[in-house]
Amino acid sequence: MVVEGGQKASEVARDLGLSPTLLARWVREFEERGGKSGLLVDERAELEALRRENQRLRMERDFLKKASAYFAGQQKPDSTS
């Protein structure tokens, strides 16, 4: 009601017979956990950093595949074997 409905915590607490302090703590904990996703703020930041790193590593891998294919085609056959 507070998070999705945009109602004031004090009004919702009064309507539900809760302490405004208790409801405010629940809302704060919910938001600290990233809302609906259930991730903590630091977990969300770590996930985003890992996704960026994963993307960078994929690009590097693809580049190395292309480079190795290019250089493999450039090598002359070994006539001493």
NULUM-897242 format. One record per residue (C-alpha): residue in one letter; x, y, z. Coordinates in steps of 0.5 Angstrom, whole numbers, padded with zeros to 4 digits, always signed. Last residue first. Layout:
NULUM-897242
aXYZ;...
END
This chain:
NULUM-897242
s+0117-0064-0082;t+0122-0059-0085;s+0117-0056-0090;d+0113-0053-0084;p+0107-0050-0088;k+0107-0042-0088;q+0103-0039-0082;q+0098-0034-0084;g+0091-0038-0084;a+0093-0039-0076;f+0094-0032-0075;y+0087-0030-0078;a+0084-0036-0074;s+0088-0034-0068;a+0085-0026-0069;k+0078-0028-0070;k+0078-0033-0063;l+0082-0027-0059;f+0077-0022-0061;d+0071-0027-0059;r+0074-0028-0053;e+0075-0021-0051;m+0068-0019-0053;r+0066-0024-0048;l+0070-0022-0043;r+0068-0015-0043;q+0060-0017-0043;n+0062-0022-0037;e+0065-0016-0034;r+0059-0011-0035;r+0055-0017-0032;l+0059-0018-0026;a+0059-0010-0025;e+0051-0010-0025;l+0051-0016-0020;e+0055-0013-0015;a+0051-0007-0015;r+0045-0011-0014;e+0048-0015-0009;d+0050-0008-0005;v+0043-0006-0006;l+0040-0012-0003;l+0037-0016-0008;g+0029-0018-0007;s+0027-0016-0014;k+0021-0013-0011;g+0024-0008-0007;g+0032-0008-0008;r+0033-0011-0001;e+0034-0004+0002;e+0027-0002-0001;f+0024-0007+0003;e+0028-0006+0009;r+0026+0002+0009;v+0018+0000+0008;w+0019-0005+0014;r+0022+0000+0018;a+0017+0005+0017;l+0011+0000+0018;l+0014-0001+0025;t+0015+0006+0027;p+0008+0008+0024;s+0006+0003+0030;l+0000-0002+0026;g-0007-0002+0027;l-0008-0003+0019;d-0011+0004+0018;r-0007+0008+0023;a+0000+0004+0019;v-0003+0006+0013;e-0004+0013+0014;s+0003+0014+0018;a+0006+0010+0012;k+0003+0015+0007;q+0000+0012+0001;g+0004+0011-0006;g+0000+0005-0008;e+0006+0001-0009;v+0011+0002-0004;v+0006+0005+0002;m+0000+0000+0000;
END
